[in-house]
Amino acid sequence: MDQFRMEEISFELVGKVLEQDIVSEYDVLLLKKGSILTVTNILLLKKHDYKQIKVSEDRSFQKLYSKNIENIENLFSDLTSIQGIDIKEWFNQDKKLVRFIQRDDSFLEQMYKSKDETTLFHHSANVGLIAFFLGKLLRYSFNNKVLLWQMGVLHDIGKLKLRNELISKQESLTVEEFQEYKQHPELGWEILREVKGVNAQILNAARHHHERIDGSGYPKGLKVKYLPVMVQIISVANEIDKILMAGGNTFDLINRLVEDTRLNKLNPAIVIPFVRHLLRKHVGEQVVLSDETKGEIVFVFDHEPSQPLIYLNDSDTFLDLRTEHNKKIVNFA
């Protein structure tokens, strides 16, 4: 049975299930019982001066996310058993999770509330969800977004055949260790090609997610014309999770991704929509530039979103970062 409780109105309620109808002072229905709360819903509740509401967590993002990680851990715990299942059927148990992300894009903030967990299972779950979301930004069909999710979850399965110390080692790998580590894409491909329900895109994601569009990646050094766009999406999702799991803030993430597009490592057609989405959520917020100047993001440009228009508080002027290439945003003020 669901456990309901009264909660104070806050953004911590995002993803929880509303267990009462919400009406205005004129008895107009604003939110229906059973709604999964979003940021917009919380703002609506605040606007109508609600102080507390009745919610449950049974279908919250955190519950669905934790269950997904548990399912991935169970799948990865025995590589012999994976060959006895239909992988498409296996993914059906977590479809509610991606349907949540289809409705609400606040999952990134929730996913990285705690950066203490950096296991392969967390990474696999994260890359799958980020890949699904990138597909959403790129207006992919729901079926293709689900395929991106599957590709992301399974992309690193080859690491299960590596020595554990190579995966868990905190400091940099030696040259010899890195050569061994670089075998995991091929190992993943070998595991997955024997699994029912795995298609060519999933195999390509496992084998080529460390390739770069300029040919500088591994294991094959493939260039962009040999890399399907959906595999390139997995590469971007993989980098996003790597940076955020390492404790990077929003602007560490943006600046790293944009630099990789400038160096022709990652596809800008994938990176730029993501950066634009991230920064537009922070219009009106105070930030710090690389020269320690403080200002407010006032406008994010479509094609150069990482270089927005900034209102400088101290000088009462505007700074267009598109014309100031030696400056960039480094953090929130």
N, C-alpha and C positions, 0 to 999 in steps of 0.2 A: 504493500500500500504506500502511496506517496506520502511523504512527510512535509506538511505545509508549515510555514511559520511567517510571522510578521517581520518585515525587514524595513529599515530606514531607506529612503530613496537615495541612491548613489549609483555611480557608474559600475560599482562592483556587482550590481544586479544583472548586467548585460549577460545574456545567454541563459538566464534562469527562466522558469516557466511561471507565467502569471496565473494565479489560482483564484481570481475574482474578476468580474467585469468592472471596468473603470468608466465612470460616467462624469460628464461635466456638471456644473451647477445648474444647468438647464435640462438635465436628464438626457443629454445626447451621449450615445455610446462612443467612447474614445478608443478603448482597447478591449478586446474580447478575452474572456477567460480561456486559457490554453495558449495564448500568444507567447512566443519566445522573445524575451525582451531585447531590444536593440538600443544603441546610443540615442537614436531619434525618439524612441519610446520614453527613455528616461528624461530627455529634455521636455517632452510633452507633459509628463507627470509633474515635473518641476514647475512648468508654466501654469498648470492648473492647481498648484499649491498642495499636491498630495505629499504627506509626510511619511507614511508607511503603507506598504502593500503586502498582500499575502502571496508568497511564492513557494515553489518547490525546485529542487535541483536535479530531479530525475532525468531531465533531458537537457541539462546545462552543457555548455561546451566542455567544461572541465571534466565532467563525468564521461561524456562521449569520447573525449580525447584520451583520458586515462584508460578507458576500455580498449581503444584502438591500439595503444602502446602495449597493453597486456596481450592482446591478440597477436600482434607482431612478434612479441617475445616468444609466445607459444609456437608460432609458425617456424621461427628461426632456431628453436631449441633442438630440433631434430631434422636434419637435412634429408634423412631417408624417408621420413613421413611426407615431406612436401611433394614427393613424386606420386603419392597416392591420392592427391586431392585435385579437384578442379579449381584452379586459382580464381576464376571469375565468380564461382559460387562462394569461395572463401571471403571475397571482398564484400559480398552482399550484406554480411553481418554488421558492417560499419557504414552502410550507405547513409544513415541518419546524420553522420558527422559531416559528410560533404554537402548534404542538403542544408545543414546549418550554415556552412560557409557560403552557399549559394544565396542565402538570405541576408547574411550579416558579415561584414568584413572586419569586425573588431577582433577576430580570432588571433591576429598576430600579437596584439598587446597581451591577450590572455595566455598565449602559448609561451611567451617569454617572461611571464611574471617571475618565475623562478628559473635561474640559469644554472642551478646546482646539478641538474640531471643532464648528462651529455653522453648517454649510452648510444650504441648503434641503433637501438630500438626507437629512442626518441628522435634521433637524426632521420631515420627512415620515415617515421610518421610525419615529421615536420616537412621534409622535402616533398612528400606526397601531397600534403595540404597546400603548401606554397605553390606547387606546380598546378594544382587544381585552380587556385586563385589567379595565377598568371593567365591560365586559359580563360577564366572569366573576364579579366581585363582585356584580353585579346578577342573577346566575343566568340569563343569557340562554342560548338554545340555541347549540350550536357553530356552526351556520350563520349565526346573527345576529352572533355574535362575529367570525366571518370577514368578514361584511359591514361591521362596525364597523372592522375592520382596513383593509379596502379604502377605506372612506370617509376614514379618517385619512391613509393614504398619499397619496391624491389631493386632499385638501382644499385645498392651497395651490398647485396646479399653475398657477393663473392668474398667479402671481408671475413665471413664465417670460416673460410678455409685458411685464413692467415693465422700466424701465431698471435695469441691474445695481447702480448706485450707490444706488438706493432700497432694495434688499434688503441690501446689505452695509454701509450707513452705520451707524457705531457711535453717533454722537451723535443727538440728537432730530431728527426731520424738521421742516422748516419747514411752515407752514400749507399752502403751495402743494404741497409734496412729499407731505404727508399726504393731501391731496385726491386726488392721483394714485395714491398707494399704496392708497387705499380702493377703487380700481377692480378690484383683483385678484380678489375673489369673483365678480364678473360675468364677468371674463375667463376664470376657471376653468370656470364654467358653460358658456360658449361653446365652450371647447375640448372638454370632456367630452361634450357632447350629441351630438357626431359620432362618438363612440367605441363600437365594438361591445362589448356586455356591460355597459355602464354603465346602472344603473337609477336610479329617481327619488331614492332615498336618497343615492346617491353625488353626484348633481347638487345635491341640497339641501344636502349637507355643504359642497360647494365654494362655494355661493352664500351660505349663511347661518351659517357657523361664527363670524362676528364679531357676529352678532345677540345680544342679551341679553334675558332673559325679561321685563324691565321696559320693553322698547321703546327702550332707549338705545343699541343697537348700530347696525351698518351692514351692508349698504348700504340696507336698506329700513326699518329701525326697527321690525321685527316684534316683537310681544309673544308671550308663552308659548303662547297657544292656536294660533298659526300656526307654531310651531316643533316638529317631531317630536322625540320624546325622544331618538332616536338621533342627531339633529343636535346636541341639547344635550350629549350625551356627547362629541361631537367638540369642542365649545367648551370643555368642562372639560379634556379631554386636551390641547388646544392651550395652555391656561393652565398646566397642570402642566409641560409641556415648556419653555415660555417662562421660567418661574421657575427651574427647575433648570438650564437651559442658561446662565442669567445668573449662576449660582453660588450660588443660594439654598440654605440648608440645609433640613433636614426641617421645622423649625418656621417658617421663612420661608414655606415652601410651605403648611403647614397654616393659618397665620394669614391669609395672603393669600386662600386659597380660602374660608375661613370668613367673612372680611369681605365677600367678593363675594356670598356667600349672604345675609348680613345686609342688604346693600344691594339685594337682589333682582336681582342680575345673573346668578348661576348657580343651577342647580336643586339645592336641598339634598338631594333624594332621590338624587342622583348623588354629590355631594361628601361627605356624611356617611359613607356606607359606606367610601369611600376613606380618609378621615381616621381612621375607627375602625380600619381594617386597618393603617394606618401606625403609629398610636400603640400598638396592642396588641403590635406587634413589639418595643416598647421598654419594656414593663413591667419593673420592676426596675432600670432604668438611672437614673443621676444626671443631673439637668438643672438649668439656671439659669433663674430667673424674671425678669421684666422689672424687678423691684426689686432684682435681684442676689442674692436669696435662692436657696440651693441645696437640692435635695431629691431624692427618689426617686419615680418614677411607680409607684404601687402598684395602681391600679385605673382602668380606662377605661370610662366610662359609655356605654351603647348609643346614646342619643339626643343626648348632648352630649359626644362623644369628645374634642373639642379642649380640654375643661375637666376633666381627670382629677383623681383624688384623689392628693395629693402628701404624702409623709412628709417633714417638715422636720427635717433632720439636727441643726441646732444647738439647736432648742427641744424636740425629742422630741415633736412634736405632728403632727397631720394637718391638711392644708389642702385643702378642697373648692373647687376653682377655679370651680365653678358659682355659688358665693356671693361670689366675689371678682372681679367683672367688670373691675376696673382692673388685674388681674394676668394675665399669660399666660407660657407657656414660650417662651423665645427661643433656647435652644441646649442642647447637651449639656454637662455639667460637665467 
